[in-house]
Amino acid sequence: MSKGEFQSVLQAVGGLEAMIDQNCKDKDLLALIKYIAEEDKAQKVFKLVKGSMK
């Protein structure tokens, strides 16, 4: 997934918060995303999505 595709998905679902499953199994990762600086959230999630698609 390219960064442009990721941005399109974010817009389509209504933003990063709408994309994140608050009931996910990885509570540590959820906490990291929740408390990371706002400007770094999308980049961190993009890297996670990109890494999971390999």
N, C-alpha and C positions, 0 to 999 in steps of 0.2 A: 504494500500500500504506500503510495507516495504521500508526501506532506500535503499536497493539494487535495488529494482524495480524502485524506483525514479531515482537513478543514471543511470539505463539502459535507462529510458525514456529521461533523459537529453542528453545522448550520441546519442540516436536515432534521436532526433529533432535538434541537433546541438548546444546544450548548453542552459543555462538559459535564455538568452536574446531572443532566438527563441521561447521559451515556453511562454513568457509573452505577453499578449495582451495589446498593448500600447493604445488601444481604449476602455479599460474596463470601467465599470461604477464607480468603487471605485477608484477615483483619489487620495484619501489620502493614500490608500494602495499602489498604484502604485508609489507615491512619496517616501514612506517609503522604498520600495524595490529598487528604483532607487538610493537613497542616503545612504543606509545602507552600512556598511563596506563590501568590496568584499568577504571576507572570511565568512561573516554571511548570505549572500544572499540566498544561496542554502538551508541552514538550516531553515531559516524563511519561504521560499516557501514550503519546505517539510512539516513543521508543519501546514501550511495553507491547503495544499492538504490533509494531513492526517486527519485534523479536519473536512474538508468538506465532507469526505467520510463516516462519522458516520451516 
